[in-house]
Amino acid sequence: MMPDLSVNLGELQLRNPVMVAAGTFGYGLEYQDIVDLSRLGAIVTKSLTLAPRMGNTPPRVAETPAGMLNAIGLQNDGVDAFILETLPRLCEYGTPIIVSVAGETVGEYAQVAERLSRVDGVAALELNLSCPNQARGGMEFGVSPELTAQAVAAVRTATDLPLIAKLSPNVGDIVPIAQGAVQAGATAVSLINTVLGVAVDPKTRQFRLASKCGGLSGPAVKPIAQYHLWRVRQALPETPLIGVGGISSAEDAIEFILLGAHAVQIGTANYVQPTLALEVVEGIAQYLQVNGFESVEAIRGVVY
């Protein structure tokens, strides 16, 4: 008998716990020729803003040991173009579409959320409260419980869709921030976004990124992501959590679930192995079957 891979994030139901992370899989359609999008637990789009954004000046990606620095700067087509051109095509795959929402002001977050709520096909919103690669907004809202709560509350009044708050590790204590997000109306919490870092080229004696500072992702951040998820799990045992950061195999994903994650997101590894998300789905199923577990729920949070 095949194990049950389905999971619930509040009212959001997924066929399996494996998503692709915002900003690492385009809008999803870019991968349609090599990945069966209908088999994913969910697709999280790149972050959308009210108006189109060109992003930061190149170079804006730098490889590092066991990871990658990026300073893309939320390049996107804008929410209206997404609704008109991209969303209808994504909906053809029958996979829950979670739209990442960003903004420079609380009002912009709310406006983007309100526009997405008017159309069919959006399963949930993930609030990017943690992007380190823009001058205003993003991580600015995720550095304190009060600002996080303000942003979440504004979006909560603008939409009835499930809300996922994606939080930054670049804070002193992430627990009060997660608590603030949930108290303001977040359905679930996503942990973590990238870790601040820089990279220097000794040949040119310059920063490798035009913006100097970027966000570190990849295997190097996995222990940090697991630490933050584990701490929030202790403080918010009833809140659905999504583990993000450094997942490169089914074993990595299983570790997050054992620590209490309801679901996981594959990010940087998509660039190395575009089909990894589906391999992780298969790997989780095999792990459950070999070890005699009937469902993902049977192993969630057993390590505490």
Secondary structure, DSSP 8 states (H G I E B T S, - for coil): ---B--EEETTEEESSSEEE-TTSSTTSGGGTTTS-GGGSSEEE---B-SS-B----S--EEEETTEEEE-----B--HHHIIIIIHHHHHTT---EEEEE--SSHHHHHHHHHHHHTSTT--EEEEE----SSSSSGGGGSSSHHHHHHHHHHHHHH--S-EEEEE-S-SS-HHHHHHHHHHTT-SEEEE---EEEE-EETTTTEESSTTSEEEEESGGGHHHHHHHHHHHHHH-TTS-EEEES---SHHHHHHHHHTT-SEEEE-THHHH-TTHHHHHHHHHHHHHHHTT-SBGGGTTT---
